[in-house]
Amino acid sequence: MQNRSKSCAAVFAAGAMALLILDAKTALAGAREGLAICIQTAIPSLFPFFFLSTLLTGALVGAKMPLLRPLGRLCGVPEGAESLLAVGFLGGYPTGAANVAQAEAAGQLDRASARRMLGFCSNAGPAFLFGMTAGSFSGPHIPWILWAVHITSALLTAWSLPGKEAARAALPPSRPPDARQALNRAITAMAGVCGWVILFRVLLAVLRRWFLWMLPKPLQIAVAGALELVGGVCSLGELPGEGMRFVLCAGMLAFGGVCVGMQTLSVTGELGLGMYLPGKGLQTLFSLLLAEALLPALYPQEAGLPAPVCLAVLAGAVLLPAFFGKREKRSGNSAALGV
């Protein structure tokens, strides 16, 4: 199996390199576009927030938060792990997942709880949300509403995911990073974001040249956001109607994109992704439904999603937790039997 994976990776890399050589002009244009997004939008919007959020989340990990205990019970978070919930909502992708994995690796959080918490403890932080989405909307209140939709959908996901019974966590208070450490972490995070933005922008440029041009513009932007969140959000301005931007943005923020998923996998180590993928899928469905429900009040002149699409999204929100809950249970039973 490992040799087959290596072979597939080698074939994919060779094919991608051949495509870049044959269509180098498109690849270079995509890379330049990615650099422009980083320099003109991503770095000015995100870097100050990354620095401040690092200071904030560093102070929160391990802190006793009795006021969050009712919310922790609602989400099925082990008692004593409420700080991970706060970091997951404020720290941004993939800070929440990294802290959950670190707590599990240190023996402070049981494995079943950690795998479940990966489904809702990694979210778009206020740094990204307010720094990147404000330019796509005329009203200054829209990013606040998007954040409320995002957090509400995460809480609904936590409430819906199976396996709430968990052992008590034991998270010791952590030493907050100083300004120098926060700066270094912010630089590292910003470099990672820019690297992925450029890489996926090249991929999108090639896809647009050969495939995506056949799709309607909203679907093109949805595909871009599903691959890489920053590029997808930056492309929202290409849509004339703010209502469609609002719905698409809510879905993009909830899903995070393939790029964020790869970053998450890189920080979780042996814990793996756990319930991350079903959690992100479920959160995306909830976000789309909430955004659609708010659309008549925010943009009464604009049409929302077609009724069949809304019904399909609602059905997915109902069925997805049960489906992945059974899969996770079978996976746990197999591990217990040594399979």
BAMAR-753172 format. One line per 5 residues: number of its first residue (from 1); for each residue x, y, z of C-alpha. Coordinates in nm, 3 decimals, decimal comma, always signed. Layout:
NUM	X:Y:Z | ...
***
This chain:
1	+0,000:+0,000:+0,000 | +0,283:+0,240:+0,087 | +0,464:+0,163:-0,240 | +0,142:+0,220:-0,432 | +0,094:+0,558:-0,262
6	+0,451:+0,655:-0,349 | +0,398:+0,549:-0,709 | +0,076:+0,750:-0,736 | +0,248:+1,055:-0,586 | +0,539:+1,019:-0,829
11	+0,306:+0,987:-1,130 | +0,103:+1,289:-1,015 | +0,415:+1,501:-0,959 | +0,561:+1,403:-1,295 | +0,233:+1,480:-1,474
16	+0,203:+1,815:-1,297 | +0,560:+1,908:-1,387 | +0,499:+1,814:-1,751 | +0,186:+2,031:-1,756 | +0,378:+2,324:-1,606
21	+0,649:+2,286:-1,871 | +0,399:+2,262:-2,156 | +0,195:+2,558:-2,028 | +0,458:+2,760:-1,847 | +0,300:+3,092:-1,940
26	-0,023:+3,008:-1,757 | +0,166:+2,879:-1,454 | +0,376:+3,196:-1,433 | +0,065:+3,412:-1,461 | -0,095:+3,215:-1,177
31	+0,215:+3,253:-0,960 | +0,223:+3,629:-1,023 | -0,145:+3,651:-0,934 | -0,077:+3,462:-0,612 | +0,210:+3,696:-0,524
36	-0,011:+3,997:-0,591 | -0,280:+3,860:-0,358 | -0,022:+3,803:-0,086 | +0,144:+4,145:-0,114 | -0,161:+4,361:-0,177
41	-0,425:+4,181:+0,031 | -0,324:+3,886:+0,246 | -0,018:+4,025:+0,428 | -0,160:+4,373:+0,508 | -0,491:+4,221:+0,618
46	-0,371:+3,917:+0,811 | -0,025:+3,974:+0,956 | -0,120:+4,217:+1,238 | -0,409:+3,989:+1,334 | -0,182:+3,682:+1,333
51	+0,050:+3,853:+1,581 | -0,229:+3,959:+1,817 | -0,420:+3,630:+1,793 | -0,100:+3,440:+1,881 | -0,071:+3,643:+2,201
56	-0,441:+3,587:+2,278 | -0,461:+3,213:+2,213 | -0,133:+3,152:+2,395 | -0,287:+3,306:+2,704 | -0,608:+3,102:+2,669
61	-0,469:+2,746:+2,643 | -0,510:+2,570:+2,977 | -0,688:+2,863:+3,140 | -0,985:+2,775:+3,361 | -1,305:+2,895:+3,197
66	-1,607:+2,801:+3,410 | -1,826:+3,042:+3,214 | -1,772:+2,827:+2,906 | -1,865:+2,502:+3,082 | -2,234:+2,509:+2,969
71	-2,116:+2,566:+2,612 | -1,862:+2,286:+2,655 | -2,140:+2,046:+2,764 | -2,346:+2,145:+2,462 | -2,052:+2,070:+2,234
76	-1,951:+1,751:+2,413 | -1,613:+1,892:+2,516 | -1,451:+1,715:+2,813 | -1,456:+1,913:+3,136 | -1,131:+2,105:+3,163
81	-1,086:+2,142:+2,785 | -1,300:+2,455:+2,743 | -0,990:+2,658:+2,658 | -0,943:+2,444:+2,345 | -1,293:+2,543:+2,239
86	-1,208:+2,912:+2,281 | -0,882:+2,875:+2,087 | -1,065:+2,683:+1,815 | -1,302:+2,975:+1,763 | -1,047:+3,257:+1,792
91	-0,713:+3,117:+1,677 | -0,787:+3,063:+1,308 | -0,703:+2,770:+1,081 | -0,530:+2,540:+1,180 | -0,443:+2,667:+1,531
96	-0,735:+2,493:+1,699 | -0,650:+2,157:+1,544 | -0,285:+2,196:+1,643 | -0,373:+2,260:+2,008 | -0,612:+1,961:+2,018
101	-0,340:+1,736:+1,875 | -0,081:+1,867:+2,123 | -0,317:+1,803:+2,416 | -0,380:+1,445:+2,297 | -0,010:+1,378:+2,239
106	+0,068:+1,498:+2,594 | -0,194:+1,264:+2,742 | -0,411:+1,552:+2,861 | -0,701:+1,461:+2,631 | -0,824:+1,112:+2,540
111	-0,791:+1,009:+2,176 | -1,163:+0,965:+2,106 | -1,241:+1,316:+2,233 | -0,950:+1,465:+2,039 | -1,058:+1,303:+1,712
116	-1,412:+1,429:+1,765 | -1,301:+1,783:+1,858 | -1,108:+1,812:+1,532 | -1,450:+1,829:+1,366 | -1,537:+2,169:+1,515
121	-1,231:+2,313:+1,695 | -1,058:+2,451:+1,385 | -1,226:+2,755:+1,232 | -1,161:+3,076:+1,044 | -1,049:+3,324:+1,306
126	-1,149:+3,689:+1,331 | -0,808:+3,781:+1,186 | -0,894:+3,627:+0,852 | -1,265:+3,695:+0,860 | -1,249:+4,068:+0,927
131	-0,926:+4,123:+0,737 | -1,025:+3,949:+0,415 | -1,403:+3,962:+0,375 | -1,475:+4,328:+0,447 | -1,366:+4,443:+0,100
136	-1,625:+4,222:-0,072 | -1,927:+4,385:+0,095 | -2,061:+4,741:+0,111 | -2,197:+4,716:+0,466 | -1,949:+4,715:+0,758
141	-2,186:+4,491:+0,953 | -2,166:+4,199:+0,706 | -1,836:+4,054:+0,840 | -1,990:+4,049:+1,188 | -2,290:+3,859:+1,056
146	-2,061:+3,618:+0,870 | -1,869:+3,556:+1,192 | -2,194:+3,489:+1,378 | -2,299:+3,244:+1,106 | -1,957:+3,078:+1,120
151	-1,954:+3,032:+1,499 | -2,319:+2,922:+1,509 | -2,258:+2,661:+1,241 | -1,952:+2,534:+1,433 | -2,161:+2,500:+1,751
156	-2,436:+2,318:+1,561 | -2,172:+2,085:+1,418 | -2,034:+2,014:+1,766 | -2,384:+1,944:+1,895 | -2,459:+1,713:+1,600
161	-2,142:+1,503:+1,586 | -2,175:+1,168:+1,766 | -1,960:+1,046:+2,054 | -2,010:+1,320:+2,313 | -1,932:+1,094:+2,610
166	-1,573:+1,167:+2,704 | -1,324:+1,146:+2,987 | -1,224:+1,454:+3,183 | -0,937:+1,651:+3,034 | -0,637:+1,775:+3,230
171	-0,489:+2,076:+3,056 | -0,225:+2,261:+3,259 | -0,202:+2,640:+3,222 | +0,043:+2,735:+2,950 | +0,299:+3,011:+2,950
176	+0,186:+3,280:+2,706 | +0,436:+3,364:+2,429 | +0,620:+3,692:+2,456 | +0,617:+3,951:+2,177 | +0,925:+3,806:+2,007
181	+0,783:+3,453:+2,001 | +0,445:+3,582:+1,880 | +0,619:+3,772:+1,599 | +0,814:+3,462:+1,490 | +0,498:+3,249:+1,489
186	+0,309:+3,516:+1,296 | +0,587:+3,529:+1,034 | +0,583:+3,148:+1,004 | +0,204:+3,139:+0,971 | +0,206:+3,418:+0,715
191	+0,476:+3,245:+0,509 | +0,274:+2,924:+0,511 | -0,040:+3,103:+0,398 | +0,142:+3,283:+0,117 | +0,315:+2,963:+0,001
196	-0,013:+2,777:-0,027 | -0,184:+3,075:-0,193 | +0,081:+3,087:-0,467 | +0,080:+2,709:-0,520 | -0,297:+2,682:-0,544
201	-0,317:+2,995:-0,758 | -0,096:+2,821:-1,014 | -0,326:+2,518:-0,998 | -0,633:+2,739:-1,043 | -0,477:+2,922:-1,339
206	-0,419:+2,590:-1,517 | -0,768:+2,464:-1,429 | -0,928:+2,785:-1,550 | -0,744:+2,772:-1,880 | -0,834:+2,412:-1,957
211	-1,151:+2,326:-1,762 | -1,316:+2,586:-1,537 | -1,399:+2,832:-1,815 | -1,687:+2,601:-1,908 | -1,856:+2,658:-1,568
216	-2,070:+2,958:-1,461 | -1,878:+3,227:-1,273 | -2,031:+3,151:-0,927 | -1,934:+2,785:-0,965 | -1,582:+2,881:-1,073
221	-1,541:+3,090:-0,758 | -1,689:+2,811:-0,545 | -1,432:+2,568:-0,685 | -1,153:+2,822:-0,620 | -1,268:+2,861:-0,258
226	-1,297:+2,484:-0,213 | -0,934:+2,451:-0,316 | -0,783:+2,755:-0,144 | -0,973:+2,987:+0,090 | -0,779:+3,313:+0,042
231	-0,803:+3,301:-0,337 | -1,171:+3,211:-0,324 | -1,258:+3,500:-0,092 | -1,052:+3,743:-0,300 | -1,246:+3,635:-0,610
236	-1,586:+3,717:-0,458 | -1,565:+4,070:-0,597 | -1,606:+3,925:-0,948 | -1,972:+3,852:-0,867 | -2,213:+4,144:-0,921
241	-2,463:+4,050:-0,650 | -2,370:+4,079:-0,282 | -2,630:+3,821:-0,184 | -2,456:+3,545:-0,376 | -2,122:+3,667:-0,236
246	-2,263:+3,640:+0,115 | -2,386:+3,282:+0,073 | -2,067:+3,165:-0,104 | -1,845:+3,337:+0,152 | -2,027:+3,166:+0,441
251	-1,976:+2,828:+0,277 | -1,609:+2,893:+0,196 | -1,528:+3,006:+0,550 | -1,691:+2,695:+0,697 | -1,523:+2,445:+0,464
256	-1,179:+2,606:+0,474 | -1,064:+2,448:+0,149 | -0,829:+2,166:+0,055 | -0,534:+2,390:+0,134 | -0,643:+2,433:+0,498
261	-0,713:+2,060:+0,521 | -0,354:+1,986:+0,417 | -0,225:+2,236:+0,673 | -0,441:+2,066:+0,938 | -0,306:+1,723:+0,850
266	+0,048:+1,858:+0,883 | -0,011:+1,974:+1,243 | -0,213:+1,681:+1,380 | +0,059:+1,418:+1,340 | -0,035:+1,064:+1,447
271	-0,383:+1,177:+1,552 | -0,477:+1,215:+1,186 | -0,781:+1,411:+1,074 | -1,033:+1,228:+1,291 | -1,375:+1,387:+1,241
276	-1,230:+1,694:+1,069 | -1,365:+1,620:+0,721 | -1,721:+1,526:+0,824 | -1,720:+1,818:+1,066 | -1,619:+2,063:+0,792
281	-1,876:+1,917:+0,555 | -2,149:+1,945:+0,816 | -2,045:+2,299:+0,914 | -2,055:+2,401:+0,548 | -2,411:+2,272:+0,516
286	-2,521:+2,456:+0,831 | -2,350:+2,777:+0,714 | -2,522:+2,765:+0,376 | -2,861:+2,712:+0,540 | -2,807:+2,996:+0,789
291	-2,682:+3,233:+0,519 | -2,977:+3,145:+0,300 | -3,218:+3,212:+0,587 | -3,064:+3,557:+0,644 | -3,057:+3,653:+0,278
296	-3,413:+3,799:+0,258 | -3,340:+4,034:+0,549 | -2,996:+4,142:+0,425 | -3,054:+4,149:+0,049 | -3,430:+4,140:-0,015
301	-3,393:+4,216:-0,386 | -3,168:+3,919:-0,459 | -3,264:+3,557:-0,517 | -3,114:+3,288:-0,300 | -3,027:+2,928:-0,369
306	-3,284:+2,725:-0,565 | -3,527:+2,524:-0,350 | -3,389:+2,181:-0,462 | -3,040:+2,291:-0,359 | -3,168:+2,402:-0,016
311	-3,345:+2,067:+0,031 | -3,030:+1,878:-0,068 | -2,822:+2,082:+0,176 | -3,075:+2,022:+0,454 | -3,077:+1,647:+0,384
316	-2,699:+1,641:+0,399 | -2,700:+1,824:+0,734 | -2,937:+1,559:+0,873 | -2,772:+1,247:+0,730 | -2,401:+1,331:+0,744
321	-2,353:+1,299:+1,125 | -2,519:+0,958:+1,137 | -2,318:+0,826:+0,843 | -1,979:+0,934:+0,972 | -2,073:+0,845:+1,329
326	-2,118:+0,483:+1,223 | -1,789:+0,491:+1,033 | -1,604:+0,635:+1,332 | -1,761:+0,375:+1,562 | -1,657:+0,090:+1,331
331	-1,308:+0,239:+1,311 | -1,288:+0,250:+1,692 | -1,410:-0,110:+1,726 | -1,156:-0,227:+1,471 | -0,877:-0,052:+1,657
336	-0,988:-0,212:+1,985 | -0,980:-0,556:+1,823 | -0,635:-0,491:+1,682 | -0,759:-0,501:+1,322
***
